[in-house]
Structures are given as structure tokens and as C-alpha cells.
């Protein structure tokens, strides 16, 4: 009895399953990825800036308390106030990063917190003004934390922070108490204003 040339054709359902298992795309390719990189709304951007500002107000209040206690000779209370202010710094940047949905919040906070503290101490030792040094140090550090869209420019953020620092310094020369009150409300909203300017006038 002679063998029939050629192989038997596969049954249609089995053949279809055989081809589908190689042609079927993985599930993660077919399902749309959650819109993590989608642009956030202006309300969320302002929420991030104002939430971080609220924490910064408490931190700067602790700094002022430390200065007052140091002048009165109470070094123990001054040290406690400084420690409290230092503990609030990463909290402020965490709020700024998380609410604005920054792509790498932990890394941003880890880099920005010591940058802000070092900048505040360095600039403060030069200008002898805690208010303008706060604006400059925390504004520049926050420029790297607040989520940036492609249209936003780091140079414009830093320029806005620099203008805010100069205006705060001028206010401190005239009314130091007013500058202390205004200073923590300047750096993070200045970043949002710079972004709004970039959105209104995108680069050609």
C-alpha cells in the first residue's frame, strides 16, 4: 500500500489557532497605555504651586523663628526650628512634583531639596536677606521639579524667579517685614507664570 505524497492539511479550526498564536499582538501593545505623559491642566499646575507654597510658608516661618530665637540666645529652640524647617523642604518639593505629575518625582525631590537648602544658605550669606534668598534658591530648585511640557522653557522659569528675587530684595530694603511675609508666596507661582508665558508665546 503506497503512502500518499504530501502531509495532511490541518483542520481549519486548528490551523486558525496555530496562526493566531503567532500573529496575535501582546495585550500591552493592543491596550492603550494610561495617559501618564498627557499635559496637565492649568488648574492642576496652579494646585501644585499653591500646595507647595503652603508648605513653604510653614518652613519659612520656622526659619524666621530660628533667627529670632538665635538672636535671643536660645540656641536649643533655634536648632529645633531649623530642624523643623529642613524637614519641610522635601515635603514642599514632593507636593510640587506629585500634584504636577512630574515623571520622576522621587529623583527630582532628592536632587532639589539639598540644592534649595545649599542655595538658600549660600545666597543668604551674600545678600544678607532671608526673603530674597528664599525666592531665588527655592525657585531655581523648583524649576527642575515642576512638570514641564515641551513648550515650557527652563530659561524662562529661572528668569521669572530671578525677577521675583530682585523685587523681593527691593521690597526688603524698604519694608523688611513685608518682604518676609511675601517671599514664600513668590517662587513656585513664578514658575507657573513663566509656563503660562511660554504657552502664550511658544518658540518659533
N, C-alpha and C positions, 0 to 999 in steps of 0.2 A: 504494500500500500504506500503510495508516494505521498511525501509531505507537500502541502500547498505552499507555494512561494509567497513570501511577504508575511508580515505579522498581522495578527487580528486587530482590526480597528477597535479602539477603546469605546465603550458605551458612551453615549452622548453626555449623560449627567456626570460621569466620572471624568471625562475629558474636560468638561467645562470647569469642574472643581480644580483640576490639575492646572489649567491655565490661570484661573483666578487667584490661586495662591501665590503666583509669581507676578501677576500684573496688578494685584491689589496694593494700593499705596498704604503705608503705615498710617495709623489713626492720627498720630500727632501731626502728620502732613496735611491730612484732609480737614481736620478741625481747626478753625481759625484760632490763632493764639490770642489770649486776652490782651486787650489794648493797653499794655503797660507803657508803651512809648508814645501814646497819643498825647497831644498837647493838653495841658490842664487849663481850666477856666480861669479868668481873671479873679473871680471870687475866691477860688482855692489859693491862688498866688498871694492875694491880699491876706487871706486867712493864715497862711504860713508866716508871712511877715509880722502880722499883728500878734499871733500866738507867741512867736519867738521874742517879740518886743516885750510882751508882758513878763516873760521870764527874765529878760534882760533888765527890766525895771527893778525887780527884786534883787538881782545880783548887784546892780549898781548902787542900790540903797545900802546893801551890806558893805560895799566898798566905802561909801561915804561914812557909814557908822564906824568902820575900822579907822578911817582917818581921824574922826573926831575922838574916838577912844584913845588913839595913839597920842594925840595932842594933849589929852587929859592925863596921860601917864598910865592908863590901864592897858597894859600890853596883853594881858590874858584875854580880855574881851575883844581887843583888836585882832588878835590871832584867830579867835573863833569866828569873827565876822569875815575875815579874809578867807578862811576855810569854807565858810558857807557860800561866799561869792564864787570861789573856784569850783565848788561842786555844782553850781547852777550853770556854769558856762557850757558844758556839754549838753545839758538839758535844753538850753536855748537853741543850740545848733541841731539837736535831734528833732525838735519841733519843726524847725525850718526845713529840714531835709525830709522828714516823714510826711508832713502835710503837703509839701510841694511835690511829693513822689519823685524825689531825686533817685537816679538809677543806682547809686552806690552809697546809701545813707551812712552805713557804719564807717566806711573808709573816709567819707567826707568829714564826718564828725571827729574821727580820730585825728585827722590832719588839721582841721580848722581850730579845734579847741586850744591846743598849745600855741598855734600861730597867733590866735587872738590874744591870749594871755601875754605872750612874749612881746607882741606888738604894742599892747597897752602899756606894759612896763617900760619898753624902750622909748616909745613916743612920749609917754608921760614924763620920763626923766629929761627929755629935751625941751619940751614946751612948758613944763610945769603946770599943766592944766589937765585935770582928770576927765573933763567933759569932752573936749575935742579929741583927746587921745582915745577915748572910748569909741567915738564915732568912727575914727579912721581905722583903728585896729579891728573892731568887730564888723565894720562894713566891708573891709577888704577880705577878711576871712569868710564872711557870709557870701561874698560874690562867688566863691568856689563851692558853696553848699546849696544855695537856692537853685532849683532845677532850671536849666537853660534850654530854650528851644533853639533851633538852627538860626532863627532870625536875631536872637539876642547876642550882644557883644560884651565880652568881659571888659574891654577898654571903656565902654560907656558906663558900665556898672561902677568901675573904680573912679571914673571921672565924677559921677554923681556923688559918690561917697566923699571924694576929696572936696567937692564944693560944700557938702554938708559939714565937713570938719572945719573948713575955713570959716563958714558962717557961725558955727558954734564957738569957735575961738574968738571971733569978733564980739559975739554976744557975751562971752565970759569976761572980756575986757571992760564991758560997760556994766553988765549985771551978772556977776558970778553965780548967784543963787538961781537966777532964771536959766542960765546955761546948764546947771546941774539937773534941773527939772526937765529941760527939753532934750538933753543929749541922748538918753536911751531910746527916745522915740524917732531918732533920725536914721540910723544906719540901715536897718532892714527895709523900711518903707522906701528909702532912697534907691535900693536895688530894684524894687518893683517899678518905681517911676522911670528908672533907666530902661527897663524892659519895655514899658509902655511906649517910650520914645523910640526905641528900636523897632517896635511893631508899626508905629506910625510912619517911620522913615526908614524902611528896610534898605540895606545896601544895594547899589545898582549892580 
